[in-house]
Amino acid sequence: MGRTWFAEQDFNFVHCEYCLAHRVENQVQLSYQRSDYLEQRRPIMEAWDNYVESCFAPYFPDL
């Protein structure tokens, strides 16, 4: 569900994969990859949090 939602929001594919903690299978790519994209992942995860909260808010209005 998250992967589809991320794609529909036009977030960067690589940053989303890191949000989802998907492994990089290509060993050459992995050897050159040194970033964890933490700063780029923050707004993605914040948007995901807002989306999830908006989904359950009608059912739990007191939260």
N, C-alpha and C positions, 0 to 999 in steps of 0.2 A: 504494500500500500504506500509506504513512504517513498519508494523509488519512483513510482508512477506520479505521485504528487509532486516530487521534486522536479521531474521532467516537465510536467505541465506548468510549473512556475518559471521555467527557463533558467534554472540554476545551472551553474557549471557542472558538467558531468563528473569530472575528476573530484571536485570538491564534495559532491554528493556521495561518491563512492567512499571517500574517507569518512564522511558523516556516518555512513552505514557500516563502517569497519570491514568493507570488502577487501579481500586479499588481492594483491597484484600477483598474477601467475607468471608473467613474463619476467624471467630472472635478469635480463639485460635492463629492462625498464626499471626494475626494482633496485638494481645496483646504482643507477644514476639518480634515483628519487631520494632526496634528502629532506624534503619538507613534510610537515604533518598538516599544513594548511589550516592551522588552528584559527587564525584571525579571519580567514575566508569562510570557515565553517560556522562561526558564531552567528552571523545573520541568517544563515540557512536554518540552523537549529532553533533560533528565536522565532522565525516564521513558522516552522513546524509546530513549535509549542503553541503558538497562537491559533493555528489551525485545529490542533487536537482539542484545545480548550473550547473553541467555538463549536466543535462537534458535540461535546458532552454538556455544555452550558444549559441547553434547553431542558435537559433531564435532571440537572442538579443546580437549580437557580440559586441556592443558598451558599454555594462554594465560591 
